[in-house]
Amino acid sequence: MSTPAATQDRELPRLVRAMAVVERVGNALPHPFWLFWVLSAILAVVSAGLAAAGVAVVAPDGEPVAVRNLLSGDGLAMAVSSMIENFAQFPPMATIVTVIMGVAVAERSGLLAAAMRAGVARVPASLVVFAVAFAGTVAHVASAAAYVILVPLGGLAFRAVGRSPILGIVVAYTAIASGYDASPVPTPNDAIFAGITTAAARIVDPAVVVTPVGNWFFNIASSVVLALVITLVTRVVLAKRPDLDPDPDAPDDDVAGLSLSAAERTGLRRAGWVLLGCAVLLAAVMAPEWSPLRGENGSVVESPLVEGIGAVIALLFGLLGIVFGRAVGTIATAADVPKLMADGIRQMAPVLALFFAIAQFLAYFDWTHVGDVLAVVAADALRTTGVPIPVVFLMVLAVLTVVNVMVTSGTAMWSIAAPVIVPMLMLVEVPPETTQALFRIADSGSTAITPMSPYFVMALGFLQRYRKDAGIGTLASYTLPLAVAMTAVWTLLFFAWWALGIPLGPGAPVR
């Protein structure tokens, strides 16, 4: 009779081979920057063929829309004359730069790292899994820094309560990777996704604006549910694995690294009071129906506050970072603040370069009307065949999940998919925020198991501190049960949310 360990040993080589195939195929893809120029070239050829064939559709407003040839003289003139304008008017551009400047102050002052340590320090053994998992969802506000800070902290937190640091690393990494788009706190990614979704939705309705908090209510619930799923699967499945003991010569980490200094505790306390004060002040300003931050007829949903939520988030993070930095000494003078903001923008440089390529591709896609044609044809097919919307959701989720294994950049994948999927579903009365929520699940679920993610390799490095023989298949075998369970439960949560008709965020009905 085979033992669980023997079965595990047989399955691991299969997983290693599968991950090797994924890695080879993924490595064959060009960098996302060049991928969008390749896609632009393909779009040009396709548009020329469709235009020559006279392909046209009737738009929702009753006007005929014909495909335009990007390889024509008009297409070349448009591409050359609008290149700078396309980049400058790329929807996420201004919002993400603004948000990053505020978040950079909070991150580089040490506030976010201290908050993460405070979240997992001195947690009882019975709650350590949930605490690390939930901290992983909150940590998304720090973007890529979440992996660097929290993954090793997860190992320390588990060791501090007498549990395997290997398990702590796996829990922290999977919570961040497979729950990346489920943060209870608005993040820079929310601004990026909202901008891309807005651009795609305007193919159908030029007046649509998707805000960075368009999925906020759903994100809050998702973060709690995913943390509970991680806790359950860790206790029922992962904790029973026989290979959780570190190597005999593994480093004996000093768990005192979780402790906060007196200055850090003071800084967190002051930042907490400032956060509370800002919340009370904002509530007081918004209370009167005549408030200048309210919209027409006293609306809170369609108001200057919600429209400018990116700036509000940036100001809040910047203020909290300044308060904390002054307490711990990382911000000594007023001149330090713009330096930290500039550091944040420098970190964004690779993303801004990618934005340039994406902005051109989306502009070409819009000018050729290929997106309009695809959306109308697909929507008509859905109506004709009578495929239930939940089935369409599952199909979209399955396709995007597979693509995410190869294209791990959420920005790149959504920029490719949104111009088709968002308008298509809008034409069958699915709001763009709902499609974006579905994308969040696909963009997160498989991230923890794909070796194409640079953070997978980083997590493997942390794991090898405790198990020198650990490889790609080893980490994937740890994360696979968590990732599958998280994706399944998150999908069920989405369908329950949709069925009950709960708003996804302020001013964002689910259907």
C-alpha positions as CSV (number, residue, x, y, z in Angstrom):
1,M,0.0,0.0,0.0
2,S,1.5,3.3,-1.1
3,T,2.0,6.0,1.5
4,P,1.1,9.7,1.0
5,A,4.8,10.5,0.7
6,A,5.3,7.8,-2.0
7,T,2.4,9.2,-4.0
8,Q,3.8,12.7,-3.6
9,D,7.2,11.5,-4.9
10,R,5.5,10.0,-8.0
11,E,3.4,13.2,-8.7
12,L,6.3,15.6,-8.2
13,P,8.2,14.6,-11.4
14,R,5.0,15.1,-13.5
15,L,4.6,18.6,-12.0
16,V,8.2,19.4,-12.6
17,R,7.9,18.4,-16.3
18,A,4.7,20.4,-16.6
19,M,6.3,23.5,-15.1
20,A,9.3,23.1,-17.4
21,V,7.0,23.1,-20.4
22,V,5.3,26.3,-19.2
23,E,8.7,27.9,-18.6
24,R,9.9,27.0,-22.1
25,V,6.8,28.3,-23.8
26,G,6.7,31.4,-21.7
27,N,10.3,32.2,-22.3
28,A,9.6,32.0,-26.1
29,L,7.3,35.0,-25.8
30,P,8.8,38.5,-26.3
31,H,9.0,41.1,-23.6
32,P,5.6,42.7,-23.1
33,F,6.9,45.9,-24.6
34,W,7.7,44.2,-27.9
35,L,4.6,41.9,-27.6
36,F,2.4,45.0,-28.1
37,W,4.3,46.1,-31.1
38,V,4.0,42.6,-32.6
39,L,0.3,42.7,-31.8
40,S,0.1,46.1,-33.5
41,A,1.7,44.6,-36.6
42,I,-0.8,41.7,-36.6
43,L,-3.7,44.2,-36.1
44,A,-2.5,46.2,-39.1
45,V,-2.5,43.1,-41.4
46,V,-5.9,41.9,-40.1
47,S,-7.4,45.4,-40.5
48,A,-6.2,45.6,-44.1
49,G,-7.8,42.2,-44.9
50,L,-11.1,43.1,-43.2
51,A,-11.2,46.5,-44.8
52,A,-10.6,45.0,-48.2
53,A,-13.5,42.6,-47.6
54,G,-15.7,45.5,-46.7
55,V,-16.5,44.2,-43.2
56,A,-18.9,46.4,-41.3
57,V,-21.4,46.1,-38.4
58,V,-24.2,48.2,-37.0
59,A,-23.2,49.8,-33.7
60,P,-25.6,49.9,-30.7
61,D,-26.5,53.5,-31.7
62,G,-27.7,52.3,-35.1
63,E,-24.8,53.8,-37.0
64,P,-22.8,51.5,-39.4
65,V,-19.2,51.0,-38.4
66,A,-16.7,49.7,-41.0
67,V,-13.2,48.4,-40.4
68,R,-10.4,50.9,-41.4
69,N,-7.1,49.8,-42.9
70,L,-4.2,50.7,-40.6
71,L,-1.8,50.0,-43.5
72,S,-3.4,52.8,-45.6
73,G,-2.2,56.3,-46.0
74,D,-4.7,57.5,-43.4
75,G,-3.7,54.8,-41.0
76,L,0.0,55.7,-41.3
77,A,-0.8,59.4,-40.9
78,M,-2.8,58.7,-37.7
79,A,-0.1,56.5,-36.3
80,V,2.6,59.1,-36.7
81,S,0.6,62.2,-35.8
82,S,-1.0,60.8,-32.7
83,M,1.8,58.9,-31.1
84,I,2.6,61.4,-28.4
85,E,-1.1,62.2,-27.8
86,N,-1.9,58.5,-27.4
87,F,0.7,58.2,-24.7
88,A,-0.3,61.4,-22.9
89,Q,-4.0,60.5,-23.0
90,F,-3.5,56.9,-22.0
91,P,-6.2,56.6,-19.3
92,P,-4.2,55.0,-16.4
93,M,-1.2,57.3,-17.0
94,A,-1.9,60.3,-14.8
95,T,-3.8,58.4,-12.1
96,I,-1.1,55.7,-11.6
97,V,1.7,58.3,-11.5
98,T,-0.2,60.3,-8.9
99,V,-1.0,57.3,-6.8
100,I,2.5,56.0,-6.9
101,M,3.9,59.3,-5.6
102,G,1.8,59.0,-2.5
103,V,2.4,55.3,-2.0
104,A,6.1,55.8,-2.5
105,V,6.3,58.1,0.5
106,A,4.5,55.5,2.7
107,E,6.7,52.7,1.4
108,R,10.1,54.4,1.6
109,S,9.4,56.0,5.0
110,G,9.1,52.4,6.3
111,L,5.4,52.7,7.1
112,L,4.2,49.8,5.0
113,A,7.0,47.4,6.2
114,A,6.3,48.3,9.8
115,A,2.6,47.8,9.3
116,M,3.2,44.3,7.8
117,R,5.5,43.4,10.7
118,A,2.9,44.7,13.2
119,G,0.3,42.6,11.4
120,V,2.1,39.3,11.9
121,A,4.1,39.9,15.1
122,R,2.9,38.3,18.4
123,V,0.1,36.4,16.7
124,P,-1.0,33.2,18.6
125,A,-0.3,29.9,16.8
126,S,-4.0,29.4,16.2
127,L,-4.3,32.6,14.2
128,V,-0.9,32.8,12.5
129,V,-2.0,31.3,9.2
130,F,-5.0,33.7,8.8
131,A,-2.9,36.6,10.0
132,V,-0.1,36.0,7.4
133,A,-2.7,35.3,4.7
134,F,-4.7,38.4,5.3
135,A,-1.6,40.5,5.6
136,G,-0.7,39.2,2.1
137,T,-3.9,40.6,0.6
138,V,-3.4,44.0,2.4
139,A,0.3,44.0,1.3
140,H,-0.7,44.6,-2.3
141,V,-0.7,48.3,-1.7
142,A,3.1,48.0,-1.7
143,S,3.0,46.4,-5.2
144,A,6.1,44.3,-5.9
145,A,7.6,45.3,-2.5
146,A,5.0,43.1,-0.9
147,Y,6.9,40.0,-1.9
148,V,10.2,41.2,-0.7
149,I,8.9,42.3,2.7
150,L,6.2,39.8,3.6
151,V,7.4,36.4,2.2
152,P,10.4,36.2,4.6
153,L,8.3,37.7,7.4
154,G,5.9,34.8,6.9
155,G,8.7,32.3,7.6
156,L,9.7,34.3,10.7
157,A,6.1,34.5,12.0
158,F,5.6,30.8,11.7
159,R,8.9,30.0,13.3
160,A,8.0,32.4,16.2
161,V,5.0,30.2,17.1
162,G,6.9,26.9,16.7
163,R,5.6,26.1,13.2
164,S,7.5,25.4,10.0
165,P,9.0,28.5,8.3
166,I,8.6,26.6,5.0
167,L,4.9,26.7,5.5
168,G,5.0,30.4,6.4
169,I,6.8,31.2,3.2
170,V,4.3,29.3,1.1
171,V,1.3,30.9,2.8
172,A,2.7,34.4,2.5
173,Y,3.8,34.0,-1.1
174,T,0.5,32.3,-2.3
175,A,-1.6,34.9,-0.4
176,I,0.2,37.7,-2.3
177,A,0.4,36.0,-5.7
178,S,-2.9,34.2,-6.0
179,G,-4.8,36.9,-4.2
180,Y,-3.0,39.8,-5.9
181,D,-6.0,41.7,-7.1
182,A,-8.0,41.2,-3.9
183,S,-6.9,44.0,-1.6
184,P,-9.2,45.7,1.0
185,V,-7.1,48.8,0.5
186,P,-7.1,50.6,-2.9
187,T,-3.8,49.9,-4.7
188,P,-1.9,51.2,-7.7
189,N,-3.2,48.2,-9.7
190,D,-6.7,49.4,-9.2
191,A,-5.9,52.7,-10.9
192,I,-4.2,50.8,-13.8
193,F,-7.1,48.4,-14.4
194,A,-9.7,51.1,-14.1
195,G,-8.0,53.1,-16.8
196,I,-7.7,50.2,-19.2
197,T,-11.3,49.2,-18.5
198,T,-12.5,52.8,-19.1
199,A,-10.7,52.9,-22.5
200,A,-12.3,49.6,-23.5
201,A,-15.8,50.5,-22.3
202,R,-15.7,53.7,-24.3
203,I,-15.7,51.7,-27.5
204,V,-19.4,51.2,-26.7
205,D,-20.2,54.2,-24.5
206,P,-17.9,57.3,-24.7
207,A,-19.3,58.6,-21.4
208,V,-18.2,55.6,-19.3
209,V,-15.8,56.2,-16.4
210,V,-14.6,53.2,-14.3
211,T,-13.0,54.5,-11.1
212,P,-10.2,52.8,-9.1
213,V,-12.8,51.9,-6.4
214,G,-15.2,50.3,-8.9
215,N,-14.5,46.8,-7.4
216,W,-13.8,47.9,-3.8
217,F,-16.7,46.3,-2.0
218,F,-16.0,43.0,-3.9
219,N,-12.2,43.3,-3.1
220,I,-12.9,43.7,0.6
221,A,-15.0,40.6,0.8
222,S,-12.6,38.7,-1.5
223,S,-9.6,39.4,0.8
224,V,-11.3,38.0,3.8
225,V,-12.7,35.0,2.0
226,L,-9.4,34.1,0.4
227,A,-7.6,34.4,3.7
228,L,-10.1,32.0,5.2
229,V,-9.6,29.6,2.3
230,I,-5.8,29.7,2.7
231,T,-6.2,29.0,6.4
232,L,-8.5,26.0,5.8
233,V,-6.4,24.4,3.1
234,T,-3.2,24.9,5.0
235,R,-4.5,23.2,8.1
236,V,-6.3,20.3,6.2
237,V,-3.8,19.7,3.4
238,L,-0.4,21.4,3.6
239,A,0.2,21.0,7.4
240,K,0.0,17.2,7.0
241,R,2.9,17.1,4.4
242,P,5.9,15.1,5.7
243,D,8.5,17.4,4.2
244,L,7.9,20.6,6.2
245,D,11.0,20.3,8.4
246,P,13.9,22.6,7.5
247,D,17.3,21.1,6.7
248,P,19.4,20.4,9.8
249,D,21.9,23.1,8.7
250,A,19.2,25.6,7.8
251,P,19.8,29.1,9.3
252,D,18.2,29.7,12.8
253,D,16.5,33.0,12.1
254,D,16.2,35.5,14.9
255,V,12.5,36.0,15.4
256,A,13.3,39.3,17.1
257,G,13.3,40.7,13.6
258,L,9.5,40.8,13.8
259,S,9.7,43.2,16.7
260,L,9.0,46.9,16.2
261,S,11.2,49.6,17.7
262,A,9.8,52.2,20.1
263,A,10.0,54.8,17.3
264,E,8.2,52.5,14.9
265,R,5.4,51.9,17.4
266,T,5.1,55.6,18.0
267,G,5.0,56.3,14.2
268,L,2.3,53.7,13.7
269,R,0.2,55.0,16.5
270,R,0.5,58.6,15.2
271,A,-0.3,57.4,11.6
272,G,-3.3,55.6,13.0
273,W,-4.6,58.7,14.7
274,V,-4.1,60.8,11.6
275,L,-5.9,58.2,9.5
276,L,-8.9,58.3,11.9
277,G,-8.8,62.1,11.9
278,C,-8.9,62.2,8.1
279,A,-11.8,59.7,8.0
280,V,-13.8,61.9,10.4
281,L,-12.9,65.1,8.6
282,L,-13.9,63.6,5.2
283,A,-17.2,62.3,6.7
284,A,-18.0,65.7,8.1
285,V,-17.2,67.4,4.8
286,M,-19.4,64.9,2.9
287,A,-22.3,65.0,5.3
288,P,-24.2,68.1,4.0
289,E,-26.1,67.5,0.8
290,W,-24.7,70.9,-0.5
291,S,-21.1,69.8,0.0
292,P,-18.8,70.8,-2.9
293,L,-17.5,67.2,-2.9
294,R,-20.9,65.8,-3.6
295,G,-22.3,65.5,-7.1
296,E,-25.6,66.6,-8.7
297,N,-28.6,66.4,-6.3
298,G,-26.2,65.5,-3.4
299,S,-24.9,62.3,-5.0
300,V,-22.0,60.6,-3.3
301,V,-21.5,58.0,-6.0
302,E,-21.3,60.4,-8.9
303,S,-19.3,63.1,-7.1
304,P,-15.9,64.9,-7.3
305,L,-14.7,62.8,-4.5
306,V,-15.2,59.5,-6.3
307,E,-14.0,61.0,-9.6
308,G,-10.8,62.2,-7.9
309,I,-10.4,59.1,-5.7
310,G,-6.9,58.5,-7.1
311,A,-5.7,61.9,-5.8
312,V,-7.4,61.2,-2.4
313,I,-5.6,57.9,-2.1
314,A,-2.2,59.5,-3.0
315,L,-2.7,62.3,-0.5
316,L,-3.7,60.0,2.3
317,F,-0.7,57.6,1.8
318,G,1.6,60.5,1.5
319,L,0.4,62.1,4.7
320,L,0.6,58.9,6.7
321,G,4.1,58.3,5.3
322,I,5.2,61.7,6.4
323,V,3.8,61.3,9.9
324,F,5.5,57.9,10.3
325,G,8.7,59.0,8.7
326,R,9.0,62.0,11.0
327,A,8.6,59.7,14.0
328,V,11.3,57.2,13.0
329,G,13.7,59.6,11.3
330,T,13.4,58.5,7.7
331,I,11.9,61.9,6.8
332,A,14.0,64.6,8.4
333,T,13.1,67.7,6.3
334,A,10.4,68.7,3.9
335,A,12.9,68.2,1.0
336,D,13.0,64.5,1.7
337,V,9.3,64.1,0.6
338,P,9.7,64.9,-3.1
339,K,12.9,62.8,-3.1
340,L,10.8,59.8,-2.0
341,M,8.1,60.6,-4.5
342,A,10.8,60.7,-7.3
343,D,12.1,57.4,-6.1
344,G,8.6,55.9,-6.6
345,I,8.4,57.3,-10.1
346,R,11.8,55.9,-11.0
347,Q,10.6,52.5,-9.8
348,M,7.7,52.9,-12.3
349,A,10.0,53.6,-15.3
350,P,9.6,50.0,-16.7
351,V,5.8,50.3,-16.4
352,L,5.8,53.7,-18.1
353,A,7.8,52.3,-21.0
354,L,5.3,49.4,-21.3
355,F,2.4,52.0,-21.2
356,F,3.9,53.7,-24.3
357,A,3.5,50.5,-26.3
358,I,0.1,49.7,-24.9
359,A,-1.2,53.2,-25.6
360,Q,-0.3,52.9,-29.2
361,F,-1.8,49.4,-29.6
362,L,-5.1,50.6,-28.0
363,A,-5.2,53.7,-30.2
364,Y,-4.7,51.6,-33.3
365,F,-7.4,49.1,-32.1
366,D,-9.8,51.9,-31.6
367,W,-9.1,53.7,-34.9
368,T,-9.4,50.5,-37.0
369,H,-12.8,49.6,-35.4
370,V,-11.7,46.0,-35.2
371,G,-12.7,46.0,-31.6
372,D,-16.2,47.3,-32.4
373,V,-16.7,44.6,-35.0
374,L,-15.4,41.8,-32.7
375,A,-17.6,43.0,-29.8
376,V,-20.8,43.3,-31.9
377,V,-20.3,40.0,-33.7
378,A,-19.5,38.1,-30.4
379,A,-22.4,39.8,-28.6
380,D,-24.8,38.8,-31.5
381,A,-23.5,35.3,-31.3
382,L,-24.2,35.1,-27.6
383,R,-27.8,36.4,-28.2
384,T,-28.4,34.0,-31.1
385,T,-27.1,30.9,-29.4
386,G,-28.7,31.8,-26.1
387,V,-25.6,30.9,-24.0
388,P,-26.4,31.8,-20.4
389,I,-24.3,34.7,-19.1
390,P,-22.8,32.6,-16.2
391,V,-21.5,30.1,-18.8
392,V,-19.9,33.1,-20.7
393,F,-18.3,34.2,-17.4
394,L,-16.8,30.7,-16.9
395,M,-15.5,30.6,-20.5
396,V,-13.9,34.0,-20.1
397,L,-12.4,33.1,-16.7
398,A,-11.0,29.8,-18.1
399,V,-9.3,31.5,-21.1
400,L,-7.8,34.3,-19.1
401,T,-6.5,31.9,-16.4
402,V,-4.6,29.9,-19.0
403,V,-3.2,33.0,-20.6
404,N,-2.1,34.3,-17.2
405,V,0.2,31.3,-16.8
406,M,2.2,32.6,-19.8
407,V,1.6,36.3,-19.6
408,T,2.0,37.1,-15.9
409,S,1.8,40.9,-16.3
410,G,-1.8,41.8,-15.4
411,T,-1.4,45.1,-17.1
412,A,-0.3,43.5,-20.4
413,M,-3.0,40.8,-20.3
414,W,-5.8,43.2,-19.5
415,S,-4.7,45.6,-22.2
416,I,-4.9,42.8,-24.7
417,A,-8.2,41.3,-23.5
418,A,-10.2,44.3,-22.3
419,P,-10.8,45.9,-25.7
420,V,-12.7,42.8,-26.9
421,I,-14.2,41.3,-23.7
422,V,-15.4,44.5,-22.0
423,P,-17.4,45.8,-25.1
424,M,-18.7,42.4,-25.9
425,L,-20.2,41.9,-22.5
426,M,-21.4,45.5,-22.3
427,L,-23.5,44.7,-25.4
428,V,-25.3,41.9,-23.5
429,E,-25.8,44.3,-20.5
430,V,-22.9,43.3,-18.3
431,P,-21.3,46.4,-16.7
432,P,-17.5,46.9,-17.3
433,E,-16.8,46.7,-13.5
434,T,-18.3,43.2,-13.5
435,T,-16.0,42.1,-16.3
436,Q,-13.1,43.7,-14.5
437,A,-13.9,41.8,-11.3
438,L,-13.9,38.5,-13.3
439,F,-10.5,39.4,-14.8
440,R,-9.1,39.9,-11.3
441,I,-9.8,36.3,-10.5
442,A,-8.1,35.0,-13.6
443,D,-5.2,37.4,-13.2
444,S,-4.5,36.2,-9.7
445,G,-5.4,32.5,-9.4
446,S,-2.6,30.8,-11.4
447,T,0.1,33.3,-10.6
448,A,1.4,31.3,-7.6
449,I,2.1,28.2,-9.7
450,T,3.7,29.7,-12.8
451,P,7.5,29.8,-13.0
452,M,7.1,32.7,-15.5
453,S,6.5,35.0,-12.6
454,P,9.8,36.6,-11.4
455,Y,8.4,36.5,-7.9
456,F,8.0,32.7,-8.1
457,V,11.8,32.5,-8.5
458,M,12.2,35.0,-5.6
459,A,9.9,32.9,-3.4
460,L,11.9,29.8,-4.4
461,G,15.1,31.5,-3.2
462,F,13.5,32.2,0.2
463,L,12.3,28.5,0.4
464,Q,15.8,27.2,-0.5
465,R,17.2,28.9,2.7
466,Y,15.4,26.1,4.6
467,R,15.4,23.3,1.9
468,K,18.4,23.4,-0.3
469,D,17.1,20.7,-2.6
470,A,13.8,22.6,-3.3
471,G,13.1,23.3,-7.0
472,I,10.4,24.7,-9.2
473,G,8.2,21.6,-8.8
474,T,8.7,21.7,-5.1
475,L,7.3,25.2,-4.7
476,A,4.5,24.6,-7.2
477,S,3.4,21.4,-5.4
478,Y,3.1,23.5,-2.2
479,T,1.2,26.3,-3.8
480,L,-1.0,24.3,-6.2
481,P,-3.7,23.2,-3.6
482,L,-3.9,26.7,-2.3
483,A,-4.1,28.3,-5.8
484,V,-6.8,25.9,-7.0
485,A,-8.9,26.3,-3.9
486,M,-8.6,30.1,-3.9
487,T,-9.6,30.3,-7.6
488,A,-12.6,28.0,-7.1
489,V,-13.9,29.7,-4.0
490,W,-13.3,33.2,-5.5
491,T,-15.3,32.2,-8.6
492,L,-18.2,31.0,-6.4
493,L,-18.0,34.3,-4.5
494,F,-18.2,36.2,-7.8
495,F,-21.3,34.2,-8.9
496,A,-23.0,34.6,-5.5
497,W,-22.3,38.4,-5.7
498,W,-23.7,38.6,-9.2
499,A,-26.8,36.5,-8.4
500,L,-27.6,38.7,-5.3
501,G,-27.0,41.9,-7.3
502,I,-24.7,43.4,-4.7
503,P,-22.8,46.5,-6.0
504,L,-19.2,45.9,-6.7
505,G,-18.1,49.3,-5.5
506,P,-19.4,52.9,-5.2
507,G,-21.6,53.5,-8.3
508,A,-20.7,50.1,-9.8
509,P,-23.7,47.8,-10.1
510,V,-22.9,44.2,-10.7
511,R,-25.6,43.8,-13.3
